[in-house]
Amino acid sequence: MSTTRLDIRLDESVKQRAEKAAALLGLNSLTDFVTQAMSERANEVLKDYGKTVLRNEMFDSFMEACEKVSEPNEALRDAVSYTREQGYL
């Protein structure tokens, strides 16, 4: 059950189109339509910003660097210690 309220102002034409779209989708209310649309768009944005795309040559360089194994330096060891202390690992 929803517990948070969102008050917005919008153009009458936008509201009318959204109401029509909600009806065409068989939704019970404009609120249902807005909630569904917001959720879907938020998921798209979060998915797009949650990934990194590399050009082929950058990917090759990245993989080469990953394959070169060396001892971790002090800064990296400190970072691991810090993340463990904070409960991330």
N, C-alpha and C positions, 0 to 999 in steps of 0.2 A: 504494500500500500504506500502511496506517495505521501511524503511528509514535508516536502519543501515547496514553497510557493515562488513563482516567478511572475512578476508583473512587467508587461511590455507594452509599448505603444507602437503601432504600425499603421501603414496606409490602409484605408478601407479596401482598396482593390486587392491588396495582398491577403487581407483577411478573407475576402470573398473567394478568392482562388483557393486558399487553404481549406476553407469550409467545403468547397466543391470537391477538392481532391480527397478530403476525409470521407465524404459521402461515397465517392466512387470506389474507395478502398473498403467500404463497409465498416468504417470505424465509428464508434459511438459518439465521438465528440471531437471538437477542434483540439482540445487538450491532448487527446490520444494521438492525433496526427502530429502535433508539434513535438510531443515527447518522442514519438518514433523517429521523426525526421532529425531531431537534435541528437538522439542517440546514434543513429546511423552515421550522420556527418561527423560527430565526435570520434567515432571509431575509425572512420576513414582518415581523418587528420592525424590521430594518434598513431595509426599504422604507418602513414607516410613519413612522419617525423621520427619514428622509432627505428628506421632502417638507414643504413649507409650504403650508397651505391658508388662503386669505384670503376673507373675506366680500366680496361684490360691491363694496360701497362702499370697502373697503380696497384692493381690486384697482384700482378706478378711480383712487384717490388715488395708488397706486404707479405706475400707468401715466402719470399726469399728471406726476409727479415725474421719471420717466424721460425724458419727452419734452422737459422743460425742460433744454436743453443749456447748461451754463456751464463756464467754465474750472475745471480741478481746483485745489483749494486745496493749500497746502503739505503738510498732513497726508496727503492722498491721494497726492500725488507721492512723499512719503517712504515710504508704504506700498508703492507700486509698486516703488520702488527696493529696499526691504527684501526683497520677495518675489522679485525678480530675483536679488539677492545670495544668497538661500537656495536658489535653483534651482527655485522654484515656477513661474516664467514662462519 
